[in-house]
Amino acid sequence: MSTLVKRNGFFPSTSFFDDFLTRDLFDWSNWTDSSNSTVPRVNIVESNDDFRVEMAAPGMKKDDFHVELDNDMLTIYSEVQNEHSKEDQNYTRKEFSYQSFRRSFHLPNTVEADKIEATYKDGLLSLVIPKKEEAKKKPARTIAIS
């Protein structure tokens, strides 16, 4: 299991932010499921203002994806069935193409869940998950001594 949010020794939280997008609900270490379909890999980039989720899924269309948020669970899934057949042919063997995957991530209450945006372009599904103002890192300031 990989960690998506970097820890630094000065940040007091451990389990709270460790849970944010740090665990996939399923173990995808083999990259494929029992039906031999490929599970798209995900990159997550954190900035001061948001988290950006990038899922590589070349060859798919925007309409092939479903992105759902149920309470604090973000789920990205797809089910695509391609049937290429001609009615006038007699098949001795015909195999259908079926592709599906499901990835789920736990979101903390420090993100603006109602402002998540998703786009798909050039084989890359991108989600922007904005942080709440109180979760953003504040710049260092000098405190005057009286």
C-alpha positions as CSV (number, residue, x, y, z in Angstrom):
1,M,0.0,0.0,0.0
2,S,1.5,3.3,-1.0
3,T,1.3,6.6,0.9
4,L,-0.2,9.5,-1.1
5,V,0.1,12.3,1.4
6,K,3.7,13.0,2.5
7,R,4.4,13.1,6.2
8,N,6.7,15.6,7.8
9,G,7.9,15.5,11.3
10,F,6.2,18.7,12.3
11,F,2.7,17.9,11.2
12,P,0.9,16.7,14.4
13,S,-1.7,14.5,12.7
14,T,-1.0,10.9,11.9
15,S,-4.1,8.8,11.2
16,F,-6.3,11.6,10.1
17,F,-4.3,12.7,7.1
18,D,-2.8,9.3,6.6
19,D,-6.3,8.1,5.7
20,F,-6.8,10.8,3.0
21,L,-6.3,9.1,-0.3
22,T,-3.6,6.9,1.2
23,R,-5.3,3.7,1.0
24,D,-7.1,2.0,-1.8
25,L,-9.9,-0.1,-0.5
26,F,-8.7,-3.0,-2.6
27,D,-5.2,-4.4,-3.1
28,W,-4.3,-3.7,-6.7
29,S,-0.7,-4.9,-6.3
30,N,-1.1,-7.3,-9.3
31,W,-2.6,-4.7,-11.6
32,T,-5.2,-7.1,-12.8
33,D,-8.3,-8.8,-11.4
34,S,-9.5,-12.3,-11.9
35,S,-11.0,-11.5,-15.3
36,N,-7.6,-10.3,-16.5
37,S,-8.7,-6.7,-17.0
38,T,-6.2,-4.0,-16.4
39,V,-6.7,-1.6,-13.5
40,P,-5.7,1.9,-14.4
41,R,-2.9,3.3,-12.3
42,V,-3.4,6.6,-10.3
43,N,-1.1,9.5,-9.5
44,I,-2.0,11.9,-6.8
45,V,-0.4,15.3,-6.4
46,E,-0.8,17.5,-3.4
47,S,-0.5,21.3,-3.5
48,N,-1.3,23.8,-0.9
49,D,-4.7,24.4,-2.4
50,D,-5.8,20.9,-3.6
51,F,-5.2,17.3,-4.4
52,R,-5.0,16.3,-8.1
53,V,-5.9,12.8,-9.0
54,E,-4.7,11.6,-12.4
55,M,-5.8,8.2,-13.8
56,A,-4.2,6.9,-17.0
57,A,-6.9,5.3,-19.1
58,P,-6.0,5.6,-22.8
59,G,-8.5,4.4,-25.4
60,M,-11.5,5.1,-23.2
61,K,-14.1,7.8,-23.7
62,K,-15.4,10.4,-21.2
63,D,-18.7,8.6,-21.1
64,D,-17.0,5.3,-20.1
65,F,-16.2,6.7,-16.6
66,H,-18.4,7.1,-13.5
67,V,-17.2,9.2,-10.6
68,E,-19.3,9.0,-7.4
69,L,-19.0,10.5,-4.0
70,D,-20.8,8.7,-1.2
71,N,-20.3,10.5,2.1
72,D,-16.4,10.5,2.3
73,M,-15.8,7.7,-0.3
74,L,-14.7,8.7,-3.8
75,T,-15.2,5.9,-6.3
76,I,-14.1,5.9,-9.9
77,Y,-15.4,3.0,-12.0
78,S,-16.0,1.9,-15.5
79,E,-17.7,-1.0,-17.3
80,V,-17.3,-1.2,-21.1
81,Q,-18.5,-3.9,-23.4
82,N,-17.4,-3.9,-27.0
83,E,-19.2,-6.2,-29.4
84,H,-17.9,-6.3,-32.9
85,S,-20.0,-8.7,-35.0
86,K,-21.6,-8.9,-38.4
87,E,-25.0,-10.5,-38.8
88,D,-24.1,-12.4,-41.9
89,Q,-21.2,-14.4,-40.5
90,N,-21.3,-17.9,-39.0
91,Y,-19.1,-17.9,-35.9
92,T,-17.4,-21.0,-34.7
93,R,-16.0,-19.0,-31.8
94,K,-16.8,-15.5,-30.8
95,E,-15.3,-13.7,-27.8
96,F,-16.7,-10.5,-26.4
97,S,-14.6,-7.6,-25.1
98,Y,-15.5,-6.6,-21.6
99,Q,-13.5,-4.3,-19.5
100,S,-14.2,-3.0,-16.0
101,F,-12.5,-1.6,-13.0
102,R,-13.3,0.1,-9.7
103,R,-11.0,2.3,-7.5
104,S,-12.2,3.8,-4.2
105,F,-10.5,6.4,-2.0
106,H,-11.4,7.7,1.4
107,L,-11.6,11.5,1.6
108,P,-11.1,13.4,4.9
109,N,-13.4,16.2,6.0
110,T,-10.7,18.8,5.1
111,V,-11.6,18.9,1.4
112,E,-14.4,20.8,-0.3
113,A,-16.3,17.6,-1.5
114,D,-19.0,19.6,-3.2
115,K,-16.4,21.4,-5.4
116,I,-14.6,18.3,-6.9
117,E,-14.1,18.7,-10.7
118,A,-13.3,15.9,-13.2
119,T,-12.1,16.2,-16.8
120,Y,-11.0,13.6,-19.4
121,K,-8.5,14.5,-22.2
122,D,-6.0,12.5,-24.2
123,G,-6.3,9.3,-22.2
124,L,-6.1,11.0,-18.8
125,L,-8.9,11.3,-16.3
126,S,-8.1,14.2,-13.9
127,L,-9.9,15.2,-10.7
128,V,-9.3,18.3,-8.7
129,I,-10.2,18.0,-5.0
130,P,-9.9,21.4,-3.4
131,K,-8.9,21.8,0.2
132,K,-10.9,23.7,2.8
133,E,-9.3,27.0,3.8
134,E,-8.4,25.8,7.3
135,A,-6.5,22.8,5.8
136,K,-4.2,25.0,3.7
137,K,-0.7,25.5,4.9
138,K,-0.3,29.0,6.4
139,P,3.0,30.9,5.7
140,A,5.4,31.3,8.5
141,R,5.1,34.5,10.5
142,T,7.1,36.3,13.1
143,I,5.6,36.7,16.5
144,A,6.5,39.9,18.3
145,I,7.8,39.5,21.9
146,S,6.4,42.1,24.3
